[in-house]
Amino acid sequence: ETMVEGDWHVRNSTLFTEEEKNLIGEKLALKINGDGYLLMKSQADRTQLGNKELVIKKMNEAVTKALIRPKK
């Protein structure tokens, strides 16, 4: 079994402001569980290390996209 699941607690993060955390929470609501964890998983690679890297990449991309504010 090489599948890797990653989780990150959005509200406990010290990297983002409250406004940014709210934006992440709104845009990624379907990927955040009831306990406040952003969940991602991958089984595309044949190794756990490869899947771990994919999970980290997917999380970074999702959070980066969530922080983009639409132009008015």
C-alpha positions in Angstrom: 0.0 0.0 0.0 1.6 3.2 -1.1 -1.3 5.6 -0.7 -0.5 8.7 1.4 -3.0 10.9 3.2 -2.0 14.3 4.4 -3.8 16.7 6.7 -3.3 20.3 7.8 -5.3 22.2 10.4 -6.1 25.5 8.8 -7.2 27.4 11.9 -4.1 26.4 13.9 -1.7 27.7 11.2 0.6 30.5 12.1 1.5 31.2 8.5 -1.7 33.0 7.5 -3.8 35.9 8.8 -7.4 35.4 10.0 -8.7 36.9 6.8 -6.6 34.4 4.7 -7.7 31.5 6.9 -11.3 32.5 6.3 -10.7 32.7 2.6 -9.1 29.2 2.6 -12.0 27.9 4.7 -14.6 29.2 2.3 -13.0 28.2 -1.0 -11.8 24.7 0.2 -14.8 23.9 2.4 -15.5 20.6 0.6 -11.9 19.4 1.4 -11.9 20.5 5.0 -13.4 18.0 7.5 -15.5 18.8 10.6 -12.4 19.1 12.8 -10.9 21.8 10.5 -8.3 19.7 8.7 -7.6 20.1 5.0 -7.4 16.6 3.7 -5.6 15.4 0.6 -4.5 11.9 -0.5 -2.6 10.4 -3.4 -1.9 7.0 -4.7 -0.7 8.0 -8.2 3.0 7.1 -7.6 4.4 3.7 -7.0 6.2 4.8 -3.8 5.1 6.4 -0.5 7.7 9.1 -0.9 6.5 10.0 -4.3 2.9 10.1 -3.1 3.9 12.2 -0.1 5.5 14.7 -2.5 2.3 14.7 -4.6 0.1 15.4 -1.5 2.3 18.3 -0.4 2.2 19.7 -4.0 -1.6 19.3 -4.2 -2.1 21.1 -0.8 0.2 23.9 -1.8 -1.6 24.4 -5.1 -5.0 24.3 -3.5 -4.1 26.8 -0.8 -2.4 29.1 -3.3 -5.5 29.1 -5.6 -7.8 29.7 -2.6 -5.9 32.8 -1.7 -6.4 34.4 -5.1 -9.0 37.1 -4.7 -11.2 37.8 -7.7 -10.9 41.2 -9.3 -13.8 43.6 -8.7 
